[in-house]
Amino acid sequence: MHPSLTKKEVVDYLKKAGIAERTAERRLKEILEIGTELKTNEGKPAKLRVDVMPGKPTIYRLETIEQPNEKDEDLPF
């Protein structure tokens, strides 16, 4: 299971860091659209994912990107 935060929690956190609410929302949208690679607290590569369901809070979560094993890269198939 991946840790997740509501949109409000993410935007509130970014506002505390001095980012305007509309700017935070716009940047989150851009990150999702472009597929910007982020880093987890452990330094692992990750992508931002969003879960949107009508009538429910929007949920953001980081999903780690599985890096191919070096041995897998050497396989001819």
C-alpha positions in Angstrom: 0.0 0.0 0.0 1.3 3.4 -0.9 0.9 6.4 1.5 -1.7 8.9 0.3 -3.0 12.4 1.0 -6.1 14.2 0.1 -5.9 17.1 -2.3 -6.6 19.5 0.6 -3.7 18.0 2.6 -1.3 18.4 -0.3 -2.4 21.9 -1.1 -2.3 23.0 2.6 1.3 21.6 2.9 2.4 23.5 -0.2 0.7 26.7 1.0 2.7 26.4 4.3 5.8 26.3 2.1 4.8 29.6 0.6 3.1 28.4 -2.6 -0.2 30.0 -3.6 -3.2 27.6 -3.7 -3.9 28.1 -7.5 -0.2 27.7 -8.3 0.0 24.5 -6.2 -3.1 23.1 -8.0 -1.7 24.1 -11.4 1.7 22.5 -10.7 0.0 19.2 -9.4 -1.9 19.1 -12.7 1.2 19.6 -14.7 3.2 16.9 -12.8 0.4 14.5 -13.5 0.0 15.4 -17.2 3.7 15.3 -18.0 4.5 12.3 -15.8 7.3 14.1 -14.0 9.5 11.6 -12.1 9.8 12.5 -8.4 11.7 10.9 -5.5 10.4 9.3 -2.4 11.8 10.1 1.1 14.1 7.1 0.6 15.4 8.5 -2.7 13.6 6.0 -4.9 12.1 7.2 -8.2 8.3 7.6 -8.2 5.4 9.0 -10.1 2.5 11.0 -8.7 -0.8 9.3 -9.1 -4.3 10.6 -8.4 -7.5 8.8 -7.5 -10.7 10.8 -8.4 -14.1 9.5 -7.5 -17.3 11.5 -7.7 -18.5 12.6 -4.3 -15.2 11.6 -2.6 -12.0 13.6 -1.8 -9.3 13.5 -4.5 -6.4 11.4 -3.3 -2.8 11.8 -4.3 -0.2 9.1 -3.8 3.4 8.4 -4.9 4.0 5.1 -6.6 7.6 3.9 -6.8 8.9 3.1 -10.2 10.3 -0.4 -10.4 13.8 -0.3 -11.8 14.7 -3.2 -14.0 17.1 -5.6 -12.5 20.6 -5.5 -14.1 20.3 -9.2 -14.9 17.0 -8.6 -16.6 18.6 -6.0 -18.9 21.1 -8.6 -20.1 18.5 -11.1 -21.2 18.1 -11.4 -25.0 14.3 -11.7 -24.7 
